[in-house]
Structure formats: structure tokens, C-alpha cells
Amino acid sequence: MSHSFKTKIETAKNQYPHRDYEVNISIPEFTCVCPKTSLPDFATINIQYIPDKLLVELKSLKLYCVEYRDLGIFHEHVANKILDDFIGACSPKKIIVTAIFNTRGGINTTVKASWPN
């Protein structure tokens, strides 16, 4: 996906890079737009990651997610775009992004993207 956002995901120094610990982030009010119908899509985005040298700053992550509100994007691309941008920001040791989209047209969609594979 080639869309570039104005908001960059900011980071902070991890004071415990020698220790593996998991950070779980839930974004329950995520919205984007269906590229086919232009109707809104609603989802919960869950991010689980093991930080390395950097942590993600949550306010910047929130502002980054707001930029999806007017973006026409497929569910599969949402999970992978967030994964790529998160990796680009903080280079975690491990990350899983799970996008759980609300039912639309009688279909539920959950997309899970991870790194490393």
C-alpha cells in the first residue's frame, strides 16, 4: 500500500531491552472506508508486540489510526499496513496485528498479520 500518512508513529526508549515482555494494545474504535462501496468499516485492532530498543508512544499511534477514517482500504491491507508502519517505527522483536472487523453483509472478517513469520 503506497498511502503515506502525515502522522508518524513516535517512539520512546525501552528501559528494559534485555528482557522479553509483551505489550498488548487494543484500538476498539478503529474506522476506515470500504474501497468498493465507500461505506464505513468498523473494527477492533489488537497489537501484541515484544519491544526491542523502542516502545511505541500511544498518543501518536492514536493519531496515526485516525488517518484511516477517510481512507478506502481493504481489511487485509489494514492489518498489513499497520504491521509495516509499526515495524518501521520501533523494530520490535515480534509483533502480531489482529484486525477484527464488525459484521458487514452477514460476513465477519478477522485478519492477523505477524512478524517475524
DODO-274447 format. One line per 4 residues: their letters; for each residue x, y, z of N, C-alpha, C, O. Coordinates in Angstrom, 3 decimals. Atoms other than C-alpha are relative to their C-alpha. Layout:
N
a) X/Y/Z/X/Y/Z/X/Y/Z/X/Y/Z | ...
% end
This chain:
117
mshs) 0.850/-1.176/0.000/0.000/0.000/0.000/0.885/1.225/0.000/1.812/1.319/0.804 | -0.886/-1.143/0.169/1.512/3.274/-1.024/-0.469/1.248/0.741/0.209/2.273/0.672 | 0.492/-1.193/-0.697/-0.559/5.676/1.108/0.973/0.381/1.112/1.363/-0.454/1.929 | -0.901/-0.510/-1.029/1.694/7.824/3.265/-0.785/0.930/0.923/-1.461/1.849/0.461
fktk) 0.727/-0.795/-0.972/0.274/9.307/6.440/0.817/1.201/0.450/2.048/1.175/0.433 | -0.645/-1.193/-0.559/1.033/12.751/7.849/0.544/-0.299/1.393/1.619/0.171/1.766 | -0.379/0.316/-1.374/1.203/11.350/11.375/0.950/-1.191/0.012/0.642/-2.245/-0.544 | -0.964/1.083/-0.161/4.240/9.242/12.167/-0.167/-0.595/1.397/-0.464/0.112/2.359
ieta) 0.045/0.666/-1.295/4.223/6.689/14.946/1.296/0.341/0.732/2.388/0.000/0.277 | -1.163/-0.405/-0.790/6.546/8.106/17.597/0.379/-1.104/0.982/-0.404/-2.015/1.250 | -0.513/1.036/-0.892/8.645/6.068/19.994/0.627/0.611/1.248/0.863/1.816/1.333 | -0.737/-0.343/-1.220/10.265/6.153/23.411/1.001/-1.113/0.249/0.803/-2.244/-0.194
knqy) -1.042/0.992/-0.307/13.361/4.360/24.660/-0.540/-1.062/0.955/-1.173/-0.744/1.962 | 0.351/1.119/-0.875/12.729/0.916/26.161/1.086/-0.130/1.068/2.251/-0.364/0.746 | -0.966/0.098/-1.096/14.409/0.836/29.568/0.325/-1.444/0.383/1.188/-1.691/1.226 | -0.229/1.419/-0.315/14.255/-2.989/29.632/0.204/-0.825/-1.267/-0.463/-1.846/-1.431
phrd) -0.172/0.737/1.257/15.531/-4.147/26.203/0.609/-1.387/0.189/0.502/-2.234/-0.697 | -0.603/1.295/-0.299/17.376/-7.067/27.833/-1.038/-1.052/0.389/-0.728/-2.242/0.448 | 1.064/0.890/-0.454/14.038/-8.567/28.942/-1.085/-0.077/-1.064/-1.515/0.949/-1.592 | 1.149/0.156/0.895/11.363/-10.009/26.669/-1.282/0.115/0.804/-1.507/-0.652/1.740
yevn) 1.318/-0.154/-0.604/7.933/-8.791/27.713/-0.964/0.428/-1.098/-0.569/1.052/-2.083 | 0.999/-0.252/1.035/4.709/-8.453/25.766/-0.826/1.230/0.345/-1.251/1.413/1.485 | 0.867/-1.163/-0.123/2.797/-5.221/25.228/-1.235/-0.270/-0.846/-1.122/-0.624/-2.019 | 1.262/0.207/0.704/-0.879/-5.532/24.269/-0.739/1.328/-0.099/-1.003/1.990/0.904
isip) 0.718/-1.243/0.264/-2.661/-2.592/22.677/-1.300/-0.356/-0.704/-1.301/-1.159/-1.637 | 1.296/0.218/0.644/-6.362/-2.576/21.767/-0.558/1.344/-0.444/-0.598/2.302/0.328 | 0.589/-1.212/0.576/-7.934/0.035/19.500/-1.430/-0.373/-0.415/-1.645/-0.805/-1.548 | 1.353/0.502/0.256/-11.702/-0.678/19.735/-0.875/0.881/-0.877/-1.979/0.472/-1.236
eftc) 0.840/-0.912/0.791/-12.963/2.301/17.714/0.636/0.335/-1.342/0.484/1.449/-1.843 | -0.668/-0.215/1.284/-10.949/1.892/14.507/-1.037/0.082/-1.123/-1.982/-0.706/-1.161 | 0.883/-0.105/1.166/-12.689/3.025/11.315/0.827/0.275/-1.245/1.878/0.915/-1.200 | -0.547/-0.294/1.320/-11.829/3.088/7.642/-1.183/-0.052/-0.968/-2.334/-0.120/-0.538
vcpk) 1.069/-0.037/1.002/-13.802/3.106/4.385/0.187/-1.171/-0.970/1.306/-1.459/-1.395 | -0.049/1.062/1.007/-14.650/0.214/2.070/0.331/0.630/-1.354/-0.358/1.556/-1.783 | -0.369/-0.602/1.281/-12.908/0.959/-1.245/-0.989/-0.297/-1.128/-0.951/0.361/-2.168 | 0.990/0.345/1.031/-15.757/-0.650/-3.213/-1.315/0.749/0.165/-1.909/1.195/-0.816
tslp) 1.321/-0.590/-0.246/-18.850/0.825/-1.550/0.074/1.409/0.592/-0.927/2.125/0.618 | -0.213/-1.279/-0.701/-17.404/3.899/0.209/-0.763/0.076/1.323/-0.936/1.163/1.876 | 0.668/0.051/-1.298/-19.286/2.792/3.336/1.045/-0.187/1.097/2.112/-0.747/0.847 | -0.981/0.142/-1.083/-17.559/2.926/6.723/0.120/-1.447/0.470/-0.859/-2.193/0.494
dfat) -0.283/1.285/-0.626/-15.952/-0.177/8.187/0.491/0.279/1.411/1.266/1.209/1.637 | -0.361/-0.161/-1.407/-15.556/-0.546/11.947/0.732/-1.251/0.467/0.379/-2.369/0.090 | -0.794/1.144/-0.447/-13.010/-2.740/13.681/0.616/0.262/1.358/0.682/1.395/1.833 | -0.900/-0.062/-1.143/-11.046/-3.500/16.788/1.351/-0.481/-0.506/1.462/-1.556/-1.095
iniq) -1.361/0.373/0.370/-7.319/-3.551/16.149/0.739/-0.363/1.275/0.835/0.443/2.201 | -0.806/0.445/-1.135/-5.250/-5.579/18.601/1.442/-0.158/-0.467/1.715/-0.792/-1.486 | -1.426/0.077/0.308/-1.474/-5.228/18.586/0.705/-0.613/1.197/0.624/-0.098/2.312 | -0.820/0.643/-1.025/0.737/-7.582/20.567/1.429/0.078/-0.495/1.731/-0.371/-1.601
yipd) -1.384/-0.032/0.439/4.439/-6.901/20.451/0.968/-0.167/1.147/0.663/0.147/2.298 | -1.109/0.091/-0.938/7.691/-7.660/22.197/0.996/1.061/-0.431/1.615/0.935/-1.488 | -0.877/-1.094/0.411/9.729/-4.454/22.161/1.467/-0.406/0.003/1.883/-1.337/0.693 | -1.446/0.127/-0.028/13.405/-4.252/21.396/0.541/1.260/0.676/0.422/1.392/1.894
kllv) -0.584/-1.204/-0.590/15.112/-0.877/21.918/-1.004/1.138/0.157/-0.767/2.081/0.911 | 0.965/-1.089/-0.005/11.999/1.259/21.352/-1.406/-0.483/0.339/-1.777/-1.617/0.037 | 1.419/0.214/-0.265/8.398/1.441/22.589/-0.793/0.955/-0.876/-0.292/2.015/-1.253 | 0.865/-0.902/0.759/5.519/2.935/20.631/-0.699/0.946/0.959/-1.217/0.534/1.997
elks) 0.677/-1.023/-0.799/4.136/6.180/22.024/-1.484/-0.036/-0.389/-1.817/0.099/-1.567 | 1.409/0.298/0.273/0.367/5.668/22.328/-0.790/1.158/-0.602/-1.652/0.926/-1.449 | 0.746/-1.119/0.581/-0.904/9.170/21.551/0.266/0.103/-1.502/-0.657/0.337/-2.281 | -0.305/-0.058/1.434/0.911/9.160/18.213/-0.641/-1.171/-0.748/-1.046/-1.023/-1.902
lkly) 0.670/1.139/0.622/-0.494/5.685/17.498/-1.484/0.305/-0.207/-2.057/-0.034/-1.242 | 1.408/-0.390/0.117/-3.995/7.020/18.163/-0.189/0.957/-1.171/-1.088/0.766/-1.990 | 0.116/-0.974/1.089/-3.459/9.978/15.819/0.272/-0.639/-1.360/-0.351/-0.271/-2.356 | -0.269/0.766/1.221/-2.000/7.625/13.196/-1.258/-0.759/-0.434/-1.622/-0.737/-1.610
cvey) 1.204/0.792/0.322/-5.118/5.413/13.378/-1.144/0.884/-0.488/-1.934/0.455/-1.329 | 1.057/-0.921/0.427/-7.421/8.437/12.971/0.101/0.278/-1.504/-0.915/0.529/-2.152 | -0.182/-0.278/1.423/-5.947/8.952/9.497/-0.640/-1.050/-0.912/-0.819/-0.802/-2.104 | 0.674/1.031/0.788/-7.605/5.708/8.340/-1.474/0.328/-0.242/-2.089/-0.256/-1.134
rdlg) 1.445/-0.257/0.034/-11.097/7.205/8.833/-0.542/0.323/-1.383/-1.666/-0.059/-1.706 | 0.457/-0.365/1.341/-11.327/8.582/5.295/0.710/-0.781/-1.096/0.576/-0.461/-2.278 | -0.794/0.758/0.959/-9.074/6.028/3.626/-0.766/-1.215/-0.497/-1.244/-2.020/0.303 | 0.580/1.196/0.597/-10.540/3.478/1.220/1.046/-1.098/-0.014/2.048/-0.998/-0.723
ifhe) -1.013/1.049/-0.162/-8.712/0.270/2.158/-0.672/-1.325/0.349/-1.628/-1.358/1.124 | 0.529/1.336/-0.297/-9.412/-3.476/2.231/0.450/-0.446/1.384/1.492/-0.014/1.876 | -0.299/0.500/-1.340/-9.447/-5.280/5.572/1.397/-0.608/0.080/2.142/-0.360/1.028 | -1.301/0.680/0.007/-6.408/-7.364/4.643/1.145/1.011/-0.040/2.195/0.805/0.569
hvan) -1.042/-1.017/0.126/-4.442/-4.254/3.757/0.157/0.805/1.284/1.257/1.260/1.599 | -0.069/-0.721/-1.281/-5.305/-2.549/7.065/0.995/-0.685/0.932/1.913/-0.046/1.447 | -0.868/0.727/-0.940/-3.627/-5.258/9.151/1.459/0.052/-0.448/2.356/0.251/0.371 | -1.373/0.014/0.501/-0.562/-5.396/6.918/0.644/1.382/-0.018/1.848/1.499/0.211
kild) -0.518/-1.368/-0.016/-0.176/-1.599/6.649/0.385/0.409/1.419/1.446/0.995/1.637 | -0.314/-0.306/-1.395/-0.345/-1.196/10.426/1.254/-0.765/0.422/2.137/-0.205/1.072 | -1.180/0.806/-0.323/2.167/-4.037/10.803/1.264/0.651/-0.565/2.239/0.842/0.162 | -1.180/-0.602/0.636/4.601/-2.445/8.320/0.395/1.316/0.659/1.575/1.554/0.918
dfig) -0.295/-1.302/-0.594/4.310/1.025/9.843/0.505/-0.129/1.433/1.376/0.628/1.861 | -0.429/0.252/-1.376/4.695/-0.316/13.390/1.445/-0.499/0.014/2.261/-0.042/0.815 | -1.370/0.516/0.109/7.818/-2.269/12.402/0.952/1.132/-0.381/2.044/1.243/0.175 | -0.825/-1.124/0.415/9.179/0.824/10.659/0.273/0.982/1.121/1.325/1.621/1.151
acsp) -0.153/-0.950/-1.102/8.664/2.879/13.800/0.910/-0.526/1.104/1.775/0.205/1.588 | -0.701/0.443/-1.213/10.094/0.640/16.526/0.765/-1.313/-0.116/1.402/-1.728/0.853 | -0.750/1.253/0.201/11.568/-2.592/15.063/-0.142/-0.975/1.175/0.849/-1.326/1.814 | 0.185/0.917/-1.134/10.012/-4.918/17.654/0.645/-1.360/-0.266/0.926/-1.715/-1.411
kkii) -0.524/1.359/0.138/11.408/-8.382/18.316/-1.046/-0.911/-0.636/-0.724/-1.818/-1.404 | 1.111/0.798/0.531/7.982/-9.824/17.491/-1.252/0.856/0.057/-1.412/1.678/0.959 | 1.254/-0.759/0.005/4.582/-8.406/16.568/-1.091/-0.791/-0.703/-0.845/-1.482/-1.691 | 1.207/0.542/0.632/1.075/-9.623/15.762/-1.041/1.112/-0.010/-1.349/1.692/1.031
vtai) 1.097/-0.953/0.138/-1.598/-7.265/14.444/-1.234/-0.784/-0.402/-1.230/-1.475/-1.421 | 1.253/0.683/0.298/-5.142/-8.627/14.539/-1.077/1.057/-0.202/-1.357/1.855/0.693 | 1.074/-0.936/0.336/-7.890/-6.639/12.815/-1.313/-0.778/-0.020/-1.512/-1.652/-0.864 | 1.285/0.696/-0.127/-11.377/-7.790/13.854/-1.076/0.973/-0.463/-1.453/1.888/0.268
fntr) 0.987/-0.906/0.579/-13.927/-6.113/11.602/-1.407/-0.419/0.371/-1.720/-1.608/0.436 | 1.402/0.258/-0.311/-17.589/-5.791/12.528/-0.678/-0.659/-1.194/-0.243/-0.512/-2.336 | 0.755/0.678/1.040/-20.076/-7.844/10.577/-0.555/1.005/-0.998/-1.131/2.032/-0.637 | 0.564/-0.821/1.080/-20.997/-6.358/7.221/-0.492/-0.961/-1.075/0.259/-1.810/-1.554
ggin) 0.577/0.889/1.007/-23.322/-8.066/4.770/-0.041/-1.450/0.454/0.003/-2.364/-0.370 | 0.065/1.359/-0.537/-23.512/-11.089/7.065/1.343/-0.702/0.058/1.393/-1.910/0.287 | -1.332/0.601/0.011/-19.750/-11.666/6.912/0.877/0.665/1.061/0.963/1.891/1.141 | -0.995/-0.471/-0.964/-17.233/-11.366/9.745/1.381/-0.178/-0.619/1.640/-1.173/-1.297
ttvk) -1.373/0.113/0.495/-13.601/-10.700/8.863/0.968/0.265/1.131/0.866/1.273/1.831 | -1.123/-0.184/-0.920/-10.565/-11.168/11.087/1.266/-0.252/-0.784/1.416/-1.297/-1.417 | -1.270/0.121/0.708/-7.112/-10.580/9.636/1.111/0.084/1.014/1.150/1.005/1.829 | -1.131/0.026/-0.914/-3.948/-11.497/11.518/1.284/0.036/-0.830/1.504/-0.823/-1.683
aswp) -1.285/-0.128/0.676/-0.541/-10.338/10.269/1.096/0.021/1.072/0.935/0.653/2.116 | -1.041/0.090/-1.016/2.704/-11.096/12.096/1.400/0.095/-0.602/1.612/-0.104/-1.798 | -1.403/-0.042/0.359/6.452/-10.644/12.024/0.832/-0.328/1.231/0.471/0.149/2.307 | -0.343/0.765/1.186/8.690/-12.495/12.010/-0.979/-1.141/-0.195/-1.689/-1.531/0.733
n) 0.959/1.077/0.329/6.718/-15.237/10.289/0.382/-1.301/0.627/-0.315/-2.300/0.450
% end
